[in-house]
Amino acid sequence: MQAKAGEALLIATQPGVSYSEHNLSKEQSLTRMQLWLDACPQRENPLQQKINVADATLQLLASPEGGDNSLQLRQQAWVYHIAMEKGEQINVQLHGPRAYLQSIHGSVHAVAQEQQKQALTCGDGAFIRDEANITLVADTPLRALLIDLPV
């Protein structure tokens, strides 16, 4: 299975299957993110899935049920792609008490309920605990991932 720029893949691990990745372009650099989640053995999903990553401010990439045309996970987690312009602000409702925010490119301020601010720059990550929602304010053009863990 191949992925092109702007695509997200989900590959379920299986016995006897190997995995490798290569940037086939000699002209264009590659930025990629990999997430490895422990699968819930009681849940099933397609072994290989692929979707296009949109230019939307907030896009659900993966979820337990595959809602909103997202990849279906074998885990109680929601993974969002965030794309914001400088000065743009969004409020994200979380499913539970834990989340993780990872800046891929750009800088952002995360503001919690009690007006606590945390600044993240390119490559930074932050754990979020005991918040019902989080407000993100882009200090520069931003691409980020938000992993929402309700348990």
C-alpha positions as CSV (number, residue, x, y, z in Angstrom):
1,M,0.0,0.0,0.0
2,Q,1.4,3.4,-1.0
3,A,0.7,6.8,0.5
4,K,1.0,10.0,-1.4
5,A,1.3,13.6,-0.1
6,G,-1.9,14.5,1.8
7,E,-3.0,10.9,2.6
8,A,-3.3,9.1,6.0
9,L,-2.9,5.3,6.3
10,L,-3.9,2.9,8.9
11,I,-2.1,-0.5,8.7
12,A,-3.1,-3.2,11.3
13,T,-0.1,-5.2,12.4
14,Q,-0.3,-8.9,11.5
15,P,2.0,-11.9,12.1
16,G,4.5,-12.4,9.2
17,V,3.9,-9.0,7.6
18,S,6.9,-6.6,7.3
19,Y,6.7,-2.8,6.8
20,S,9.1,-0.3,5.3
21,E,8.8,3.3,4.0
22,H,10.7,5.4,1.6
23,N,10.5,8.9,0.2
24,L,10.4,8.2,-3.5
25,S,10.9,11.9,-4.4
26,K,14.4,13.2,-4.9
27,E,13.2,16.8,-5.0
28,Q,10.7,17.1,-2.2
29,S,11.4,16.5,1.5
30,L,9.0,14.3,3.5
31,T,7.4,15.1,6.8
32,R,5.5,12.1,8.3
33,M,4.0,11.2,11.6
34,Q,3.6,7.6,12.9
35,L,1.3,6.6,15.8
36,W,1.4,3.2,17.3
37,L,-1.6,2.3,19.4
38,D,-2.3,-0.9,21.3
39,A,-5.3,-2.5,19.7
40,C,-8.3,-3.7,21.7
41,P,-8.5,-7.5,20.9
42,Q,-12.4,-7.4,21.1
43,R,-12.6,-4.8,18.3
44,E,-12.2,-5.4,14.6
45,N,-11.4,-3.1,11.8
46,P,-10.2,-3.3,8.1
47,L,-6.5,-4.3,8.0
48,Q,-5.6,-1.4,5.6
49,Q,-7.3,1.9,5.3
50,K,-6.5,5.2,3.6
51,I,-8.1,8.6,3.6
52,N,-7.2,12.1,2.2
53,V,-6.1,14.7,4.7
54,A,-8.2,17.8,4.0
55,D,-7.2,21.5,4.4
56,A,-10.0,21.8,7.0
57,T,-9.1,23.6,10.3
58,L,-10.1,20.5,12.2
59,Q,-10.4,17.0,10.6
60,L,-11.1,13.8,12.4
61,L,-8.5,11.4,11.0
62,A,-9.2,8.3,13.1
63,S,-11.9,7.2,15.6
64,P,-13.3,4.0,17.2
65,E,-16.3,3.8,14.8
66,G,-14.7,5.4,11.7
67,G,-17.2,8.3,11.9
68,D,-17.0,11.3,9.6
69,N,-15.2,9.3,7.0
70,S,-12.2,8.7,9.4
71,L,-10.0,5.7,9.7
72,Q,-11.5,3.1,12.1
73,L,-9.3,2.3,15.1
74,R,-9.4,-0.7,17.4
75,Q,-9.0,1.6,20.3
76,Q,-11.0,4.3,22.2
77,A,-9.1,7.2,20.8
78,W,-9.9,10.1,18.4
79,V,-7.1,11.5,16.3
80,Y,-7.5,15.0,14.7
81,H,-5.5,16.9,12.1
82,I,-5.4,20.6,12.7
83,A,-4.5,23.2,10.0
84,M,-4.7,26.8,11.1
85,E,-3.5,30.2,9.7
86,K,-1.7,32.7,11.9
87,G,-4.2,34.3,14.4
88,E,-6.9,31.7,13.8
89,Q,-8.5,30.2,16.9
90,I,-10.5,27.0,17.5
91,N,-12.2,25.4,20.5
92,V,-12.0,21.6,20.6
93,Q,-14.4,19.5,22.7
94,L,-12.6,16.5,24.2
95,H,-14.1,13.1,24.8
96,G,-12.5,12.5,28.2
97,P,-9.8,13.5,30.7
98,R,-6.7,12.9,28.6
99,A,-5.3,14.2,25.3
100,Y,-2.0,14.9,23.6
101,L,-1.3,17.8,21.3
102,Q,1.7,17.5,18.9
103,S,2.9,20.5,16.7
104,I,4.1,19.3,13.3
105,H,4.8,22.7,11.8
106,G,4.3,26.1,13.4
107,S,3.6,27.5,16.8
108,V,0.4,27.5,18.9
109,H,-0.9,28.5,22.3
110,A,-3.2,26.0,24.0
111,V,-5.5,27.6,26.5
112,A,-7.3,25.5,29.2
113,Q,-10.5,26.2,31.1
114,E,-8.7,28.1,33.8
115,Q,-7.0,30.4,31.3
116,Q,-3.7,28.5,31.7
117,K,-1.6,28.9,28.5
118,Q,1.0,26.6,27.1
119,A,3.1,27.6,24.1
120,L,4.2,24.9,21.6
121,T,6.6,25.4,18.7
122,C,7.5,23.1,15.8
123,G,8.0,19.6,17.1
124,D,6.7,20.2,20.6
125,G,4.1,18.1,22.3
126,A,1.9,18.6,25.4
127,F,-0.2,16.3,27.5
128,I,-3.6,17.6,28.4
129,R,-5.4,16.3,31.6
130,D,-8.8,16.9,33.2
131,E,-10.0,19.4,30.6
132,A,-13.4,19.2,28.8
133,N,-12.2,21.4,26.0
134,I,-9.1,23.2,24.8
135,T,-8.8,26.4,22.8
136,L,-5.9,26.6,20.3
137,V,-4.6,29.9,18.9
138,A,-2.1,29.8,16.0
139,D,0.9,32.1,16.5
140,T,2.1,31.1,13.0
141,P,0.6,28.9,10.2
142,L,0.1,25.6,12.0
143,R,-0.2,21.9,11.4
144,A,-0.7,19.7,14.4
145,L,-2.2,16.4,15.7
146,L,-4.6,16.1,18.7
147,I,-5.0,12.7,20.2
148,D,-8.1,12.5,22.4
149,L,-8.0,9.6,24.9
150,P,-11.2,9.4,27.0
151,V,-10.0,6.8,29.5
